[in-house]
């Protein structure tokens, strides 16, 4: 079954869903969300104005270091 959806995605979107578009490496699943309440909260946030107002890929400055660094 896995090969079927991979083949369809390649055909429709002309990309390999099993390769990272940036590095060309294979992606790893780091977690799976199965709780309906959590999924609903995520979807609600994605539809919110706060989420649409900011581009997550917009370049930004690196975080500023604070004086609390361990040495």
N, CA, C and O atoms as a Tripos MOL2 file, in Angstrom:
@<TRIPOS>MOLECULE
protein
  284   283    71     0     0
PROTEIN
NO_CHARGES

@<TRIPOS>ATOM
      1 N           0.8290   -1.1970    0.0000 N.3       1 UNK1
      2 CA          0.0000    0.0000    0.0000 C.3       1 UNK1
      3 C           0.8700    1.2560    0.0000 C.2       1 UNK1
      4 O           0.5360    2.2330   -0.6700 O.2       1 UNK1
      5 N           1.9840    1.2450    0.7440 N.am      2 UNK2
      6 CA          2.8650    2.4060    0.8270 C.3       2 UNK2
      7 C           3.3420    2.8260   -0.5680 C.2       2 UNK2
      8 O           3.3670    4.0130   -0.8910 O.2       2 UNK2
      9 N           3.7110    1.8630   -1.3700 N.am      3 UNK3
     10 CA          4.2140    2.1770   -2.7060 C.3       3 UNK3
     11 C           3.1410    2.8190   -3.5790 C.2       3 UNK3
     12 O           3.4480    3.6540   -4.4300 O.2       3 UNK3
     13 N           1.8960    2.4360   -3.3730 N.am      4 UNK4
     14 CA          0.8090    2.9870   -4.1720 C.3       4 UNK4
     15 C           0.6570    4.4830   -3.9320 C.2       4 UNK4
     16 O           0.5970    5.2530   -4.8900 O.2       4 UNK4
     17 N           0.5910    4.9110   -2.6670 N.am      5 UNK5
     18 CA          0.4010    6.3450   -2.4230 C.3       5 UNK5
     19 C           1.6380    7.1360   -2.7930 C.2       5 UNK5
     20 O           1.5260    8.2790   -3.2370 O.2       5 UNK5
     21 N           2.8240    6.5500   -2.6210 N.am      6 UNK6
     22 CA          4.0570    7.2420   -3.0260 C.3       6 UNK6
     23 C           4.0470    7.4650   -4.5300 C.2       6 UNK6
     24 O           4.3790    8.5520   -5.0040 O.2       6 UNK6
     25 N           3.6700    6.4470   -5.2710 N.am      7 UNK7
     26 CA          3.6300    6.5590   -6.7320 C.3       7 UNK7
     27 C           2.6090    7.6040   -7.1760 C.2       7 UNK7
     28 O           2.8730    8.3810   -8.0940 O.2       7 UNK7
     29 N           1.4330    7.6250   -6.5210 N.am      8 UNK8
     30 CA          0.4170    8.6190   -6.8750 C.3       8 UNK8
     31 C           0.8790   10.0380   -6.5650 C.2       8 UNK8
     32 O           0.6620   10.9470   -7.3660 O.2       8 UNK8
     33 N           1.5130   10.2360   -5.4090 N.am      9 UNK9
     34 CA          2.0100   11.5740   -5.0760 C.3       9 UNK9
     35 C           3.0820   12.0280   -6.0560 C.2       9 UNK9
     36 O           3.1170   13.1930   -6.4520 O.2       9 UNK9
     37 N           3.9500   11.1130   -6.4440 N.am     10 UNK10
     38 CA          4.9710   11.4640   -7.4410 C.3      10 UNK10
     39 C           4.3210   11.8940   -8.7480 C.2      10 UNK10
     40 O           4.7400   12.8690   -9.3730 O.2      10 UNK10
     41 N           3.2950   11.1560   -9.1520 N.am     11 UNK11
     42 CA          2.6250   11.4430  -10.4190 C.3      11 UNK11
     43 C           1.8650   12.7650  -10.3690 C.2      11 UNK11
     44 O           1.9440   13.5600  -11.3050 O.2      11 UNK11
     45 N           1.1350   13.0030   -9.2920 N.am     12 UNK12
     46 CA          0.3080   14.2020   -9.1870 C.3      12 UNK12
     47 C           1.1400   15.4550   -8.9320 C.2      12 UNK12
     48 O           0.9670   16.4710   -9.6040 O.2      12 UNK12
     49 N           2.0470   15.3750   -7.9540 N.am     13 UNK13
     50 CA          2.7910   16.5690   -7.5420 C.3      13 UNK13
     51 C           4.1900   16.6560   -8.1440 C.2      13 UNK13
     52 O           4.8900   17.6470   -7.9400 O.2      13 UNK13
     53 N           4.5980   15.6380   -8.8760 N.am     14 UNK14
     54 CA          5.9110   15.5850   -9.5110 C.3      14 UNK14
     55 C           7.0350   15.7950   -8.4990 C.2      14 UNK14
     56 O           7.9660   16.5660   -8.7380 O.2      14 UNK14
     57 N           6.9350   15.0980   -7.3680 N.am     15 UNK15
     58 CA          7.9750   15.1360   -6.3570 C.3      15 UNK15
     59 C           7.9860   13.8110   -5.6230 C.2      15 UNK15
     60 O           7.0060   13.0660   -5.6450 O.2      15 UNK15
     61 N           9.0930   13.5280   -4.9780 N.am     16 UNK16
     62 CA          9.2050   12.2960   -4.2100 C.3      16 UNK16
     63 C           8.8940   12.6130   -2.7550 C.2      16 UNK16
     64 O           9.6800   13.2990   -2.1020 O.2      16 UNK16
     65 N           7.7590   12.1290   -2.2210 N.am     17 UNK17
     66 CA          7.3880   12.4610   -0.8500 C.3      17 UNK17
     67 C           8.2860   11.8200    0.1930 C.2      17 UNK17
     68 O           8.1950   12.1610    1.3730 O.2      17 UNK17
     69 N           9.1490   10.9040   -0.2110 N.am     18 UNK18
     70 CA         10.0410   10.2530    0.7340 C.3      18 UNK18
     71 C          11.4100   10.9230    0.7960 C.2      18 UNK18
     72 O          12.3000   10.4370    1.4940 O.2      18 UNK18
     73 N          11.5920   12.0320    0.0760 N.am     19 UNK19
     74 CA         12.8510   12.7710    0.1110 C.3      19 UNK19
     75 C          12.6000   14.2060    0.5460 C.2      19 UNK19
     76 O          11.6080   14.8210    0.1540 O.2      19 UNK19
     77 N          13.5050   14.7310    1.3570 N.am     20 UNK20
     78 CA         13.4220   16.1220    1.7940 C.3      20 UNK20
     79 C          13.7370   17.0260    0.6020 C.2      20 UNK20
     80 O          14.7520   16.8220   -0.0640 O.2      20 UNK20
     81 N          12.8870   18.0230    0.3170 N.am     21 UNK21
     82 CA         13.1500   18.9020   -0.8270 C.3      21 UNK21
     83 C          14.3920   19.7730   -0.6420 C.2      21 UNK21
     84 O          14.9770   20.2230   -1.6280 O.2      21 UNK21
     85 N          14.7980   20.0150    0.5910 N.am     22 UNK22
     86 CA         15.9710   20.8620    0.8370 C.3      22 UNK22
     87 C          17.2750   20.0760    0.7870 C.2      22 UNK22
     88 O          18.2130   20.4710    0.0950 O.2      22 UNK22
     89 N          17.3360   18.9680    1.5150 N.am     23 UNK23
     90 CA         18.6060   18.2450    1.6250 C.3      23 UNK23
     91 C          18.6710   17.0110    0.7370 C.2      23 UNK23
     92 O          19.7620   16.5060    0.4750 O.2      23 UNK23
     93 N          17.5330   16.5130    0.2680 N.am     24 UNK24
     94 CA         17.5190   15.3050   -0.5370 C.3      24 UNK24
     95 C          17.5550   14.0380    0.2960 C.2      24 UNK24
     96 O          17.5170   12.9340   -0.2470 O.2      24 UNK24
     97 N          17.6310   14.1900    1.6280 N.am     25 UNK25
     98 CA         17.6690   13.0390    2.5190 C.3      25 UNK25
     99 C          16.2890   12.5180    2.8330 C.2      25 UNK25
    100 O          15.2830   13.1510    2.5120 O.2      25 UNK25
    101 N          16.2470   11.3560    3.4640 N.am     26 UNK26
    102 CA         14.9680   10.7590    3.8420 C.3      26 UNK26
    103 C          14.4690   11.3830    5.1400 C.2      26 UNK26
    104 O          15.2260   11.4900    6.1040 O.2      26 UNK26
    105 N          13.1880   11.8010    5.1750 N.am     27 UNK27
    106 CA         12.6450   12.3730    6.4180 C.3      27 UNK27
    107 C          12.4010   11.2820    7.4530 C.2      27 UNK27
    108 O          12.2080   10.1150    7.1100 O.2      27 UNK27
    109 N          12.4120   11.6770    8.7250 N.am     28 UNK28
    110 CA         12.1300   10.7520    9.8100 C.3      28 UNK28
    111 C          10.8680   11.2100   10.5230 C.2      28 UNK28
    112 O          10.6580   12.4090   10.7060 O.2      28 UNK28
    113 N          10.0430   10.2850   10.9190 N.am     29 UNK29
    114 CA          8.8670   10.6030   11.7180 C.3      29 UNK29
    115 C           9.3450   10.7600   13.1480 C.2      29 UNK29
    116 O           9.9270    9.8370   13.7170 O.2      29 UNK29
    117 N           9.1030   11.9200   13.7290 N.am     30 UNK30
    118 CA          9.5450   12.1630   15.1070 C.3      30 UNK30
    119 C           8.4120   12.0320   16.1020 C.2      30 UNK30
    120 O           8.6540   11.8280   17.2920 O.2      30 UNK30
    121 N           7.1710   12.1460   15.6330 N.am     31 UNK31
    122 CA          6.0380   11.9360   16.5170 C.3      31 UNK31
    123 C           4.7700   11.7420   15.6870 C.2      31 UNK31
    124 O           4.7140   12.0930   14.5080 O.2      31 UNK31
    125 N           3.7740   11.1810   16.3290 N.am     32 UNK32
    126 CA          2.4690   10.9750   15.7000 C.3      32 UNK32
    127 C           1.4150   11.5280   16.6450 C.2      32 UNK32
    128 O           1.3990   11.2000   17.8320 O.2      32 UNK32
    129 N           0.5470   12.3590   16.1210 N.am     33 UNK33
    130 CA         -0.5140   12.9500   16.9320 C.3      33 UNK33
    131 C          -1.7920   12.1630   16.6620 C.2      33 UNK33
    132 O          -2.2670   12.1020   15.5280 O.2      33 UNK33
    133 N          -2.3400   11.5630   17.7110 N.am     34 UNK34
    134 CA         -3.5440   10.7520   17.5340 C.3      34 UNK34
    135 C          -4.7220   11.2500   18.3610 C.2      34 UNK34
    136 O          -5.8530   10.8170   18.1360 O.2      34 UNK34
    137 N          -4.4840   12.1510   19.3130 N.am     35 UNK35
    138 CA         -5.5670   12.6450   20.1580 C.3      35 UNK35
    139 C          -6.4790   13.5880   19.3970 C.2      35 UNK35
    140 O          -6.0130   14.6040   18.8830 O.2      35 UNK35
    141 N          -7.7730   13.2780   19.3110 N.am     36 UNK36
    142 CA         -8.6990   14.1310   18.5590 C.3      36 UNK36
    143 C          -8.7260   15.5760   19.0530 C.2      36 UNK36
    144 O          -8.8360   16.4970   18.2440 O.2      36 UNK36
    145 N          -8.6280   15.7890   20.3570 N.am     37 UNK37
    146 CA         -8.6580   17.1690   20.8780 C.3      37 UNK37
    147 C          -7.4170   17.9400   20.4380 C.2      37 UNK37
    148 O          -7.5020   19.1210   20.1030 O.2      37 UNK37
    149 N          -6.2670   17.2710   20.4390 N.am     38 UNK38
    150 CA         -5.0200   17.9250   20.0160 C.3      38 UNK38
    151 C          -5.0820   18.2450   18.5320 C.2      38 UNK38
    152 O          -4.6970   19.3380   18.1160 O.2      38 UNK38
    153 N          -5.5570   17.3130   17.7380 N.am     39 UNK39
    154 CA         -5.6830   17.5380   16.2960 C.3      39 UNK39
    155 C          -6.6250   18.7040   16.0280 C.2      39 UNK39
    156 O          -6.3360   19.5520   15.1830 O.2      39 UNK39
    157 N          -7.7430   18.7540   16.7350 N.am     40 UNK40
    158 CA         -8.6900   19.8620   16.5680 C.3      40 UNK40
    159 C          -8.0550   21.2030   16.9140 C.2      40 UNK40
    160 O          -8.2770   22.1910   16.2140 O.2      40 UNK40
    161 N          -7.2690   21.2470   17.9840 N.am     41 UNK41
    162 CA         -6.6010   22.5060   18.3660 C.3      41 UNK41
    163 C          -5.6060   22.9410   17.3020 C.2      41 UNK41
    164 O          -5.5190   24.1270   16.9860 O.2      41 UNK41
    165 N          -4.8620   22.0030   16.7510 N.am     42 UNK42
    166 CA         -3.8890   22.3310   15.6990 C.3      42 UNK42
    167 C          -4.6060   22.8620   14.4670 C.2      42 UNK42
    168 O          -4.2090   23.8830   13.9050 O.2      42 UNK42
    169 N          -5.6590   22.1730   14.0460 N.am     43 UNK43
    170 CA         -6.4050   22.6240   12.8630 C.3      43 UNK43
    171 C          -7.0490   23.9820   13.0830 C.2      43 UNK43
    172 O          -7.0720   24.8130   12.1750 O.2      43 UNK43
    173 N          -7.5700   24.2140   14.2770 N.am     44 UNK44
    174 CA         -8.1690   25.5170   14.6000 C.3      44 UNK44
    175 C          -7.1090   26.6130   14.5190 C.2      44 UNK44
    176 O          -7.3680   27.6960   13.9930 O.2      44 UNK44
    177 N          -5.9160   26.3290   15.0410 N.am     45 UNK45
    178 CA         -4.8370   27.3150   14.9770 C.3      45 UNK45
    179 C          -4.4300   27.5990   13.5330 C.2      45 UNK45
    180 O          -4.2030   28.7530   13.1680 O.2      45 UNK45
    181 N          -4.3380   26.5620   12.7150 N.am     46 UNK46
    182 CA         -3.9330   26.7510   11.3200 C.3      46 UNK46
    183 C          -4.9240   27.6080   10.5440 C.2      46 UNK46
    184 O          -4.5470   28.2740    9.5790 O.2      46 UNK46
    185 N          -6.1810   27.5950   10.9570 N.am     47 UNK47
    186 CA         -7.2040   28.4250   10.3040 C.3      47 UNK47
    187 C          -7.2690   29.8330   10.8840 C.2      47 UNK47
    188 O          -7.9310   30.7030   10.3190 O.2      47 UNK47
    189 N          -6.5900   30.0680   12.0050 N.am     48 UNK48
    190 CA         -6.6790   31.3580   12.6830 C.3      48 UNK48
    191 C          -5.9270   32.4500   11.9340 C.2      48 UNK48
    192 O          -5.0280   32.1750   11.1390 O.2      48 UNK48
    193 N          -6.3070   33.6770   12.2000 N.am     49 UNK49
    194 CA         -5.6520   34.8350   11.5810 C.3      49 UNK49
    195 C          -4.2040   34.9560   12.0360 C.2      49 UNK49
    196 O          -3.3400   35.3530   11.2540 O.2      49 UNK49
    197 N          -3.9320   34.6210   13.2840 N.am     50 UNK50
    198 CA         -2.5660   34.6980   13.8180 C.3      50 UNK50
    199 C          -1.6220   33.7910   13.0420 C.2      50 UNK50
    200 O          -0.4670   34.1470   12.8120 O.2      50 UNK50
    201 N          -2.0950   32.6500   12.6480 N.am     51 UNK51
    202 CA         -1.2690   31.7040   11.9040 C.3      51 UNK51
    203 C          -1.0640   32.1790   10.4640 C.2      51 UNK51
    204 O           0.0380   32.0640    9.9270 O.2      51 UNK51
    205 N          -2.0920   32.6980    9.8530 N.am     52 UNK52
    206 CA         -1.9850   33.1520    8.4620 C.3      52 UNK52
    207 C          -1.2040   34.4410    8.3250 C.2      52 UNK52
    208 O          -0.6730   34.7280    7.2520 O.2      52 UNK52
    209 N          -1.1220   35.2230    9.3840 N.am     53 UNK53
    210 CA         -0.4750   36.5300    9.3010 C.3      53 UNK53
    211 C           1.0430   36.4350    9.2580 C.2      53 UNK53
    212 O           1.7020   37.3930    8.8540 O.2      53 UNK53
    213 N           1.6140   35.3040    9.6640 N.am     54 UNK54
    214 CA          3.0650   35.1790    9.7410 C.3      54 UNK54
    215 C           3.5530   34.0630    8.8300 C.2      54 UNK54
    216 O           3.0170   32.9560    8.8550 O.2      54 UNK54
    217 N           4.5650   34.3530    8.0300 N.am     55 UNK55
    218 CA          5.1700   33.3540    7.1650 C.3      55 UNK55
    219 C           6.2180   32.5870    7.9670 C.2      55 UNK55
    220 O           7.2060   33.1860    8.3930 O.2      55 UNK55
    221 N           6.0390   31.2810    8.1870 N.am     56 UNK56
    222 CA          6.9980   30.5380    9.0060 C.3      56 UNK56
    223 C           8.3720   30.4210    8.3610 C.2      56 UNK56
    224 O           9.3400   30.0900    9.0460 O.2      56 UNK56
    225 N           8.4840   30.6840    7.0630 N.am     57 UNK57
    226 CA          9.7610   30.5620    6.3780 C.3      57 UNK57
    227 C          10.4290   31.9110    6.1450 C.2      57 UNK57
    228 O          11.4530   31.9940    5.4670 O.2      57 UNK57
    229 N           9.8510   32.9570    6.7050 N.am     58 UNK58
    230 CA         10.4360   34.2810    6.5580 C.3      58 UNK58
    231 C          11.7670   34.3340    7.3060 C.2      58 UNK58
    232 O          11.8400   33.8960    8.4540 O.2      58 UNK58
    233 N          12.8240   34.8650    6.6740 N.am     59 UNK59
    234 CA         14.1200   34.9450    7.3490 C.3      59 UNK59
    235 C          14.0280   35.7980    8.6110 C.2      59 UNK59
    236 O          13.2720   36.7680    8.6660 O.2      59 UNK59
    237 N          14.7960   35.4250    9.6080 N.am     60 UNK60
    238 CA         14.8150   36.1970   10.8420 C.3      60 UNK60
    239 C          16.2220   36.1620   11.4350 C.2      60 UNK60
    240 O          17.0410   35.3140   11.0810 O.2      60 UNK60
    241 N          16.4760   37.0780   12.3220 N.am     61 UNK61
    242 CA         17.7810   37.1700   12.9660 C.3      61 UNK61
    243 C          17.9500   36.0090   13.9510 C.2      61 UNK61
    244 O          16.9640   35.4910   14.4730 O.2      61 UNK61
    245 N          19.1940   35.6030   14.2030 N.am     62 UNK62
    246 CA         19.4030   34.5440   15.1970 C.3      62 UNK62
    247 C          19.0210   35.0320   16.5870 C.2      62 UNK62
    248 O          19.0260   36.2370   16.8370 O.2      62 UNK62
    249 N          18.6920   34.1220   17.4920 N.am     63 UNK63
    250 CA         18.3240   34.5330   18.8490 C.3      63 UNK63
    251 C          19.4930   35.2080   19.5570 C.2      63 UNK63
    252 O          20.6570   34.8770   19.3280 O.2      63 UNK63
    253 N          19.1610   36.1500   20.4100 N.am     64 UNK64
    254 CA         20.1810   36.8670   21.1560 C.3      64 UNK64
    255 C          20.6110   36.0490   22.3680 C.2      64 UNK64
    256 O          19.7770   35.4740   23.0670 O.2      64 UNK64
    257 N          21.9030   36.0020   22.6070 N.am     65 UNK65
    258 CA         22.4330   35.2930   23.7720 C.3      65 UNK65
    259 C          22.1830   36.1410   25.0210 C.2      65 UNK65
    260 O          22.2230   37.3710   24.9800 O.2      65 UNK65
    261 N          21.9270   35.4520   26.1210 N.am     66 UNK66
    262 CA         21.7560   36.1420   27.4080 C.3      66 UNK66
    263 C          22.9670   35.8890   28.2730 C.2      66 UNK66
    264 O          23.8140   35.0660   27.9230 O.2      66 UNK66
    265 N          23.0680   36.5690   29.3800 N.am     67 UNK67
    266 CA         24.2090   36.4240   30.2810 C.3      67 UNK67
    267 C          24.1660   35.1620   31.1180 C.2      67 UNK67
    268 O          25.0440   34.9620   31.9570 O.2      67 UNK67
    269 N          23.1710   34.2960   30.9220 N.am     68 UNK68
    270 CA         23.0150   33.1020   31.7480 C.3      68 UNK68
    271 C          23.5980   31.8540   31.0910 C.2      68 UNK68
    272 O          23.0960   30.7540   31.3210 O.2      68 UNK68
    273 N          24.6250   31.9960   30.2930 N.am     69 UNK69
    274 CA         25.2050   30.8360   29.6110 C.3      69 UNK69
    275 C          26.0730   30.0400   30.5960 C.2      69 UNK69
    276 O          26.7970   30.6090   31.4130 O.2      69 UNK69
    277 N          25.9810   28.7340   30.4970 N.am     70 UNK70
    278 CA         26.8210   27.8670   31.3280 C.3      70 UNK70
    279 C          28.2040   27.7870   30.7300 C.2      70 UNK70
    280 O          28.3540   27.6940   29.5110 O.2      70 UNK70
    281 N          29.1880   27.8210   31.5510 N.am     71 UNK71
    282 CA         30.5710   27.7410   31.0450 C.3      71 UNK71
    283 C          31.2820   26.5790   31.6160 C.2      71 UNK71
    284 O          32.4520   26.3560   31.3030 O.2      71 UNK71
@<TRIPOS>BOND
     1     1     2 1
     2     2     3 1
     3     3     4 2
     4     3     5 am
     5     5     6 1
     6     6     7 1
     7     7     8 2
     8     7     9 am
     9     9    10 1
    10    10    11 1
    11    11    12 2
    12    11    13 am
    13    13    14 1
    14    14    15 1
    15    15    16 2
    16    15    17 am
    17    17    18 1
    18    18    19 1
    19    19    20 2
    20    19    21 am
    21    21    22 1
    22    22    23 1
    23    23    24 2
    24    23    25 am
    25    25    26 1
    26    26    27 1
    27    27    28 2
    28    27    29 am
    29    29    30 1
    30    30    31 1
    31    31    32 2
    32    31    33 am
    33    33    34 1
    34    34    35 1
    35    35    36 2
    36    35    37 am
    37    37    38 1
    38    38    39 1
    39    39    40 2
    40    39    41 am
    41    41    42 1
    42    42    43 1
    43    43    44 2
    44    43    45 am
    45    45    46 1
    46    46    47 1
    47    47    48 2
    48    47    49 am
    49    49    50 1
    50    50    51 1
    51    51    52 2
    52    51    53 am
    53    53    54 1
    54    54    55 1
    55    55    56 2
    56    55    57 am
    57    57    58 1
    58    58    59 1
    59    59    60 2
    60    59    61 am
    61    61    62 1
    62    62    63 1
    63    63    64 2
    64    63    65 am
    65    65    66 1
    66    66    67 1
    67    67    68 2
    68    67    69 am
    69    69    70 1
    70    70    71 1
    71    71    72 2
    72    71    73 am
    73    73    74 1
    74    74    75 1
    75    75    76 2
    76    75    77 am
    77    77    78 1
    78    78    79 1
    79    79    80 2
    80    79    81 am
    81    81    82 1
    82    82    83 1
    83    83    84 2
    84    83    85 am
    85    85    86 1
    86    86    87 1
    87    87    88 2
    88    87    89 am
    89    89    90 1
    90    90    91 1
    91    91    92 2
    92    91    93 am
    93    93    94 1
    94    94    95 1
    95    95    96 2
    96    95    97 am
    97    97    98 1
    98    98    99 1
    99    99   100 2
   100    99   101 am
   101   101   102 1
   102   102   103 1
   103   103   104 2
   104   103   105 am
   105   105   106 1
   106   106   107 1
   107   107   108 2
   108   107   109 am
   109   109   110 1
   110   110   111 1
   111   111   112 2
   112   111   113 am
   113   113   114 1
   114   114   115 1
   115   115   116 2
   116   115   117 am
   117   117   118 1
   118   118   119 1
   119   119   120 2
   120   119   121 am
   121   121   122 1
   122   122   123 1
   123   123   124 2
   124   123   125 am
   125   125   126 1
   126   126   127 1
   127   127   128 2
   128   127   129 am
   129   129   130 1
   130   130   131 1
   131   131   132 2
   132   131   133 am
   133   133   134 1
   134   134   135 1
   135   135   136 2
   136   135   137 am
   137   137   138 1
   138   138   139 1
   139   139   140 2
   140   139   141 am
   141   141   142 1
   142   142   143 1
   143   143   144 2
   144   143   145 am
   145   145   146 1
   146   146   147 1
   147   147   148 2
   148   147   149 am
   149   149   150 1
   150   150   151 1
   151   151   152 2
   152   151   153 am
   153   153   154 1
   154   154   155 1
   155   155   156 2
   156   155   157 am
   157   157   158 1
   158   158   159 1
   159   159   160 2
   160   159   161 am
   161   161   162 1
   162   162   163 1
   163   163   164 2
   164   163   165 am
   165   165   166 1
   166   166   167 1
   167   167   168 2
   168   167   169 am
   169   169   170 1
   170   170   171 1
   171   171   172 2
   172   171   173 am
   173   173   174 1
   174   174   175 1
   175   175   176 2
   176   175   177 am
   177   177   178 1
   178   178   179 1
   179   179   180 2
   180   179   181 am
   181   181   182 1
   182   182   183 1
   183   183   184 2
   184   183   185 am
   185   185   186 1
   186   186   187 1
   187   187   188 2
   188   187   189 am
   189   189   190 1
   190   190   191 1
   191   191   192 2
   192   191   193 am
   193   193   194 1
   194   194   195 1
   195   195   196 2
   196   195   197 am
   197   197   198 1
   198   198   199 1
   199   199   200 2
   200   199   201 am
   201   201   202 1
   202   202   203 1
   203   203   204 2
   204   203   205 am
   205   205   206 1
   206   206   207 1
   207   207   208 2
   208   207   209 am
   209   209   210 1
   210   210   211 1
   211   211   212 2
   212   211   213 am
   213   213   214 1
   214   214   215 1
   215   215   216 2
   216   215   217 am
   217   217   218 1
   218   218   219 1
   219   219   220 2
   220   219   221 am
   221   221   222 1
   222   222   223 1
   223   223   224 2
   224   223   225 am
   225   225   226 1
   226   226   227 1
   227   227   228 2
   228   227   229 am
   229   229   230 1
   230   230   231 1
   231   231   232 2
   232   231   233 am
   233   233   234 1
   234   234   235 1
   235   235   236 2
   236   235   237 am
   237   237   238 1
   238   238   239 1
   239   239   240 2
   240   239   241 am
   241   241   242 1
   242   242   243 1
   243   243   244 2
   244   243   245 am
   245   245   246 1
   246   246   247 1
   247   247   248 2
   248   247   249 am
   249   249   250 1
   250   250   251 1
   251   251   252 2
   252   251   253 am
   253   253   254 1
   254   254   255 1
   255   255   256 2
   256   255   257 am
   257   257   258 1
   258   258   259 1
   259   259   260 2
   260   259   261 am
   261   261   262 1
   262   262   263 1
   263   263   264 2
   264   263   265 am
   265   265   266 1
   266   266   267 1
   267   267   268 2
   268   267   269 am
   269   269   270 1
   270   270   271 1
   271   271   272 2
   272   271   273 am
   273   273   274 1
   274   274   275 1
   275   275   276 2
   276   275   277 am
   277   277   278 1
   278   278   279 1
   279   279   280 2
   280   279   281 am
   281   281   282 1
   282   282   283 1
   283   283   284 2
@<TRIPOS>SUBSTRUCTURE
     1 UNK1         2 RESIDUE 1 A UNK
     2 UNK2         6 RESIDUE 1 A UNK
     3 UNK3        10 RESIDUE 1 A UNK
     4 UNK4        14 RESIDUE 1 A UNK
     5 UNK5        18 RESIDUE 1 A UNK
     6 UNK6        22 RESIDUE 1 A UNK
     7 UNK7        26 RESIDUE 1 A UNK
     8 UNK8        30 RESIDUE 1 A UNK
     9 UNK9        34 RESIDUE 1 A UNK
    10 UNK10       38 RESIDUE 1 A UNK
    11 UNK11       42 RESIDUE 1 A UNK
    12 UNK12       46 RESIDUE 1 A UNK
    13 UNK13       50 RESIDUE 1 A UNK
    14 UNK14       54 RESIDUE 1 A UNK
    15 UNK15       58 RESIDUE 1 A UNK
    16 UNK16       62 RESIDUE 1 A UNK
    17 UNK17       66 RESIDUE 1 A UNK
    18 UNK18       70 RESIDUE 1 A UNK
    19 UNK19       74 RESIDUE 1 A UNK
    20 UNK20       78 RESIDUE 1 A UNK
    21 UNK21       82 RESIDUE 1 A UNK
    22 UNK22       86 RESIDUE 1 A UNK
    23 UNK23       90 RESIDUE 1 A UNK
    24 UNK24       94 RESIDUE 1 A UNK
    25 UNK25       98 RESIDUE 1 A UNK
    26 UNK26      102 RESIDUE 1 A UNK
    27 UNK27      106 RESIDUE 1 A UNK
    28 UNK28      110 RESIDUE 1 A UNK
    29 UNK29      114 RESIDUE 1 A UNK
    30 UNK30      118 RESIDUE 1 A UNK
    31 UNK31      122 RESIDUE 1 A UNK
    32 UNK32      126 RESIDUE 1 A UNK
    33 UNK33      130 RESIDUE 1 A UNK
    34 UNK34      134 RESIDUE 1 A UNK
    35 UNK35      138 RESIDUE 1 A UNK
    36 UNK36      142 RESIDUE 1 A UNK
    37 UNK37      146 RESIDUE 1 A UNK
    38 UNK38      150 RESIDUE 1 A UNK
    39 UNK39      154 RESIDUE 1 A UNK
    40 UNK40      158 RESIDUE 1 A UNK
    41 UNK41      162 RESIDUE 1 A UNK
    42 UNK42      166 RESIDUE 1 A UNK
    43 UNK43      170 RESIDUE 1 A UNK
    44 UNK44      174 RESIDUE 1 A UNK
    45 UNK45      178 RESIDUE 1 A UNK
    46 UNK46      182 RESIDUE 1 A UNK
    47 UNK47      186 RESIDUE 1 A UNK
    48 UNK48      190 RESIDUE 1 A UNK
    49 UNK49      194 RESIDUE 1 A UNK
    50 UNK50      198 RESIDUE 1 A UNK
    51 UNK51      202 RESIDUE 1 A UNK
    52 UNK52      206 RESIDUE 1 A UNK
    53 UNK53      210 RESIDUE 1 A UNK
    54 UNK54      214 RESIDUE 1 A UNK
    55 UNK55      218 RESIDUE 1 A UNK
    56 UNK56      222 RESIDUE 1 A UNK
    57 UNK57      226 RESIDUE 1 A UNK
    58 UNK58      230 RESIDUE 1 A UNK
    59 UNK59      234 RESIDUE 1 A UNK
    60 UNK60      238 RESIDUE 1 A UNK
    61 UNK61      242 RESIDUE 1 A UNK
    62 UNK62      246 RESIDUE 1 A UNK
    63 UNK63      250 RESIDUE 1 A UNK
    64 UNK64      254 RESIDUE 1 A UNK
    65 UNK65      258 RESIDUE 1 A UNK
    66 UNK66      262 RESIDUE 1 A UNK
    67 UNK67      266 RESIDUE 1 A UNK
    68 UNK68      270 RESIDUE 1 A UNK
    69 UNK69      274 RESIDUE 1 A UNK
    70 UNK70      278 RESIDUE 1 A UNK
    71 UNK71      282 RESIDUE 1 A UNK
